[in-house]
Amino acid sequence: MGVLLIAEHDNNTLKPATLNAMTAAAQLGDVDVLVAGQNCAAVADAAAKIAGVKKVLLADDAAYAHQLAENTAALVAKIGAAYTHILAPATTTGKNMLPRVGALLDVQPLSDISAVVSADTFTRPVYAGNAFATVQSKDKIKVLTVRTTAFDPAAATGGTASVEKVDGAGDSGLTAFAGQQLTKSERPELTAARIVISGGRGMGNGENFKLIDAVADKLGAAVGASRAAVDAGFVPNDYQVGQTGKVVAPELYIAVGISGAIQHLAGMKDSKVIVAINKDPEAPIFQVADYGLVQDLFVALPEMAKAL
């Protein structure tokens, strides 16, 4: 009995979110890491080096090549039945897969935990992060997704865990991978960037995001957006920061033309320093900002790019 952590990866590299989730998992007992994918031995080797990992379970099978939730959930439920806790980062992959695991094991998953109180008690945000609930689970197996911004990353090196191959659960036949369109960028990944600059509805259109790009390039920052900007088609969905997008906690977050709706604040208010640029002095974003600039963004952004 122990803790099973589901590794987040792309079959080649281990995602940083796994290290944050490892910190939460380590507070619950001995941790085994499950790497499910295809031709992903390099990921298993990287997971074995994480400080504190006891053992790595490698399920290398074509059924897990794209980590489809239906296939991966069946595997996790099969292996996880021998553990007291099953954890995964609260990313798109984890949030898609672990509720299915809970259903297969007939337990109630707890999503987005931000603190571990004890082996059966956890803290999680509610009401878009405006309140925190302390929840106790009486289920035999605790199924949890971890808010990665709430935990420091575990050391990526120093571990000497063994790698053990395990049999897969096969293809469920419920879904099939048809294709994917990826946004390619030389900028840092949004959830791992030290600096994030996001644009909102105030940007006007997608072409104007070039003003943000110019500042981001000089700061080495990732570019994000509010849901309003994404829904308007200014930028792709994977730019979205907020309750229904990605949760970030960079050292510096710059919000440009973003009013500060509660749904957006839920995804970025844990940032170390928040800077808001908005021409409306009554915008709610200024209530959470450490620094605010009341200025037209079409004036402020070119001046910032020039000054940098």
N, C-alpha and C positions, 0 to 999 in steps of 0.2 A: 504494500500500500504506500502511496506517496502522491506526488504531484506530476501531472502530465502537461507539458507546455507545447503548444502547437507552433512550430517555427513559421515565420513569414518569410517568403523567399521568391525568387523568380527562376529557380532551377540552376542558377549560376552563383548568386550571391545571397547572403543572409541579410535581411532587411533590419535596419537599426531598431525598429519597433520591437523586435524579439528581445533585444537587450533590456529595454524598459520593462517589458512584461516579465522577464526573468527576475528582476528585482522584486516584483510583487510575489512571484511564485516561490522565491527563496524564503519568504516569510512564513510559508505554510508547511515546509518540510523538504525532504529530498526531492530533487527535480530531475525528471527524465524529459528529454526533448524529442518530439516526433517530427521527422522531416519526411513529408509526403510529396513526391514529385516524380519526374522522369529525368534520368541522367543527372542526378543531383547529388552525387557523392561529394562534390566539393562543398556543398552546403552543409552536409552532415559533418564533414571534417571541421568546418568553421564553427559549427554548433558545439562540437566536442571540446573546443578550446575556451568556451565561455566559462568564466570562473563560477564554480558552484554546481555545474551540471554533473549529475551522477552517471547518466547513460544516455546515449542517442539511439533512437529507434529509426531506422531508415526503411521506408516503404518506397522502393523505386519501381514504378509501374506506369505504363502508358495511361492508365485510368486517372492518374493524378498529374498528368502533364500540365494541365491548366488549373489545377486545384478547384475543379467544379464542386460547388457546395454539396450536391447530392452524393457524389462519389466519396469526397473527403469525409463528410459527416458519418457515413457508414463505417469507414475505417476507424475514425476517432471513437465512435460509440463502441466498436468491437474491442479496441485496445483499452479505451478509457474505463471500461467496466471494472478493471482491476485497480483503479486509483480512487483516492478520496476527493481529489480536485482536478479539474480540467480547465486550463486557461489558454486564452489566445489574445493577441492585441486587438483592441477595439478599432480595427481598420475595416475597410469595405469587405475584405475577405473574411475576417473573423466574425463580423456582425452578420454576415450572410450564412456562415456555416454553423456556428455554435448553437443558435436556436434550434436547428435541425437535430443536433446532437442531443439537446435537452429533450426533444420530443421522442427520440429513439430510446433514450434511457428513462423516460417518464419522470423527469425532474424539471424544476423551474430554474432556468438560467437567470443569472444576475448580470446585467449589462453595465459596462462603462464604470467599473469600480475605481475609485480614486484613492482608497486607503484600505489597508487590512487591519481590522481591529483585533480579530482572533481567527481561529480556524473556521468558525462558522458565521462570523459577523463582519460585515463590510460596509464601507461608506460609498455612496454613489450620488451623483448630481440628479436633481429633479427640477421640474419647472424651468427648463432651459438653463440650468446651472445657477438659478437664483436661490436655490436651497439645496441642502444636502441631507439625504436620508441615511440613517444607520439601519441596515437590514440584516436580520438573522435568518439563515437558511437551516432547516431541519432535514433537508434531503440527504440521503446517504452519500451521494456524489454531488459536489458543488461544481457547477458549470459557470465559468466567469469570463467576461471580456474585460480587458484592462485598459483604462484610459492612460495611454503611454506618457502623456505630458505630466501626469501626476507622480511619476516615478523616475528617479535618475537611472541612467543605463547601467547595467552590470558590466564588469570588465570583459572585453571581448577576447582577452588572452589570459593565460594562467591556468586554464582547466586542462585536465588530462582524462576526459571521459572516454569510455569505449564506445564503439559504433557497432550496433547489432542490427542485422537485417531482419525485417519482419514481413510476413505475407500480407498482401493487400486484401481488401474485401471485394475486389472485382468492380466491374462497371455496372452501375445501377440500371443503365439503359433509360433513365428518366430524362436526361439532357445530353446534348452533344455540342461540342465546341465548333462554332461556325467561322469565327474570325475575330480580329480585334483591330482597332485603330488607336495607336499610341501617339501621344503628343511628345515629340522629341525636343529636348532642350538641353543646353549646356549649363543651365543654371542649377542650383542645388534643388533637391527634392523638397517640396513644400513642407512636409511634416518634419524634416530634419534640418532645415535651414536656420542659421543663426539670425538672419534678418529676413523679414517678409514685408513686402509692400503690396497692398491690395487696393483695387479700384472698385467703385460702386456705380450705381445708376448715374451719378453725376458725371461720369466720364463721357456720357453722351452716345458714344458708339465704339465699336471694336477698334477702329482706326486710331482713336485717341489713346488707346492703351500703349501706343508707341512712346508716349510721354513717360509712362511708368517704366517701360522697358529701358529707356535711356538712363533713368535713375538707378534701376535695379542692376544694370550692367556695371555701373561704377561702384556700387556698394557690394557687389557679389551676392545680391539678394534673390530670393525666390519671389515669384509674382503670384498673387492670389486675387480673389474677387468675392464680392458679396453674391448672394443668391439672385438678387435683382439684376445684377450685371450678367450673370450666367443665363438666367431665364430670358433676358433680352437678346441673347445670342452674341454678346460682345466677345466672350471668351469661352473655351470648352468647359465642360462640367468638372474636369479634374482640377480646375483652378479654385473651386468653391470652398470657402472657409465659413464654417458656421455649424448650427445644430444638425442640418441635413447634409453638411459637407465634411470637410476635414477639420480636425481640432489641432491647433498649433499653439506653441508656447515658446516663441523665439526670444532672443535677447532684446530684439528691437522689432516692433510691429508698427508700420506706417499705414494708416487708413486714409485713403484719398477719395473724396467725394462719396463717403459712406455715412449715412445718417446715424447708424448705430442701433438698428433694430435688435431686439432681445435675442432673436435667432442667430444673428451674426456675432453678437457679443459672447454667446455660449461657446463659440469656436476659437476665440482669441484673447479672452480677458485674463488668462493666466500668463500672458506675455510679460516679460520683465519690465520693459519700457514701452509705453504706447504713445504714439504721436498721431494726432488727428489734423487733417487739412480739410477744411470745409468752409464755404462762404457763408453758411448759416450759423450765426453765433449761438442759436438755440438748439442746435443738433444734439441729440442725446449722446453721441459718441464722445462729446467733450466731458461728460460726467465720469467717464472711466479713463480718459486720457491723462497721461502724466504731463504731456506738452500739447498745446493746441495752437493752430495757426488759422485765424479767420481770414481767408484769402481765396480768391478764385483759383482753382487748381490749374487753369490754363495759364495763369501767371506764375504760380508757385513752382510747378514742376520744372518748367524750362530754367527758372532761376536756380533751383536746386541742382539740376544737371550741370549747369554752367559753373556753379560754385564748387562742385565736387571735382 
